[in-house]
Amino acid sequence: MRVGVLALQGDFREHLNALTQCGVQGVEVRTPAELEKVDALIIPGGESTTIVSLAKTFEVFEPIKRRIASGMPTYGSCAGMIMLADHIVAAKDGQETFGGIDITVRRNAFGRQVDSFEAEVLAPEISASPICAIFIRAPWVEKVGQDVQVLASIEGSDGQSHVVAVRQGHLLATAFHPEITDDYSVHRYFLEKVCR
């Protein structure tokens, strides 16, 4: 299985390293030709509107959207979660996504860069141990569709529980960045459960 990492912007190198730690050689994807050669895709954290802009510039936006719709296993972290969401709250005017997961996400829900934090997240479907999760200008999920499986939630500073990891069939998304930790359980779950 060849796993691609969208390498237009954001922390794609960290995802490539996480794949290597899981025994998989990841490949950078920037063009439609490179996308054609992969069986699965990871959309990294970064800035969602910039990812859209660059994906259109490199003419890979529509091909990715089609591959996701046709069943390509895809995992998105942070901005990647926004890119896989069907609906966005607090979106920039005309902001587009690849879509595929029947969720509504709120951009920058946990606050600005200075509000970044690390937490242990319980996600028994993914790992028997708590997952080390880093939240950087992270989204959260405000609404979940009927076919979406909630994998993890945490309490926000508002005292409310917020969904931070979801799966819908061949699609997985987390509001946090497991790729910048030494905890590779999310990547293993993607490779061993979602991609199979």
N, C-alpha and C positions, 0 to 999 in steps of 0.2 A: 504494500500500500504506500502510495506517495502522498505525503501531507504537505500542502503548501501553506505559506504564511504570507498574507498580503503585506508587501514591503514598500508601501508608498510613504508612510509616515507613522510615527509612534514607536512603540517598543517591540518591533518585530524581531530584533536580534535576541531579545530575552526569550521569546517564544521558541525561536529556533534552538536556543540552548536547552530549554525545557524538553523539547522533543528529543534532542540528543541524549539527555539524561534518562529518558524513557526508552532509549534504544532504537529510536526512529530518526532517520536522516530527513530533516525538513528542507524544503526548497523555497527560495524567495519567489514570489509571484508579483509581477508588475504589468504583464501584458496578456492579451487574450491567448497567445500561443503558449505562454507558461502556464496559464490557468488550465488549458486543455490537457496538460500532462499530469495533473494532480487528481487524486481520488477524493481528497478532503481538504478543507481550508480552515485556517485560523485567521480571524480578524482581530488585530491587536488593539490595545489601548492607544490613545492619542487624542486627536480633536476630530469629532465626527464630521463637522462641515468641511474640514480640510481633506479628510479621507474621501468624501464624496467628490469634491472638486478635482482632486488628483486622479481618482478613479475614472472620472469623465475625460480628463486630459489624456490619460493613458489608454482610453477607449476600452476599459475593462469593467465599467460600472454595469452596463446591461448584460454582458456575458456572465458576470458573477450572479446577478439577480436571476438570470435564467437557470444557471446551474443549481442555485439554492432551491428554486421552485421545482426543479426536476429531481431533487432528492440528494444532492451532494451533502455529506456530513459537514457541518460547519460549526465552529465554536467562536464566540466573540467575547472578549473581556473588556469591561468598562465602555469605551467608545464603541467597541465591537458589539456590546449588548444593544446600544442605541441603534447601530446599523442593522441589527437583526429584528428590531421591534417593528411592528406594523403601525404603531401610533406613538407620537412624542408629545409630551406636555412641555411647555416653555421652549419649543423649537424656534429656530431662527426662521424668518420668512422664507417659505418655499423649500425648507429643508427636506431632503429626500433620504430614504433608507433603502437597503436591499430588501428588507422585510422578511417575513417567513414565520416569525413567532407572534402568536396572537396575544401580545401584551401592549400595555401603554406604559412608557417609561418617562420619568422626569429627569431632564438633563441637570447636572450639577446639584442634585437633590441634597447631598450631604454637605454642601457648602463649597467655598472657594478653595484654592490651592492651600492656603494657610490652615484650613480645616481638615486637611488630610489626616488619616489615622490608620492604625493597625488594630485588628481584632481577631479573636479566634471565633470561627464560624462553625456551627454544627450543621453538617450535611451528611447524615447517615447513609444515604444512597451512594454518595461519592467516597466517603472515607469513614472508617470506624473511629478515627481520632479527629479532634477539632482541626479545622483547616486554618492555616495562617493566611489571613487576608489583608491586603493593603488597599485602602480606599483613597483615591486621589481625584478630586472633583467628580466624584462618582454619581452615577444615576441610581435610582431605585425604581422598582416596578410598582405602579399605582393600581393597575388593573390586569387581571389574568383571565385569559379565555378558557373555555371549557376543556380544551384538549391540552392545556399546558400543565406540566407537572412542576410544582414548587419544590425546589431542592434545598433552599436555605433562606432564612430570614434573620434579621438582627434588629435590635431596638435602636432607633435614632435618637438624637438629642431632644426631639420633640416628645419622647416617651412612647412613641408608637412603634409597632413592629412593621418592618418593611422588607419586602421580598428582594433578595439580592442574587439568587441563582435559580434558573429555570431550565427546563428541557421540554421541547415539543418534537417528538419523533427524532429526526436526524439533525436537529438543531439544539445547541447548548449555549447558554449565555450566563456570564457572571458580571455583577456590578464592580467586582474587585479585580485586583491584579495578582493572580497566583504566580505568574511568570517572573515576578521580581522577588520571589522568595525561594527557599530551598525545598518547598513543599510542592511536589509534582503530582499530587493525588487528582487534581482536576484534569490535568493533561492525560493521566493514565485512564481516568474514567472516560474521557472523550475517545481515546484510542481503543480501549477495550470494550466499552459498552455502546457508545453512540455510533462509532464507525463500523461496528460489526453488523 
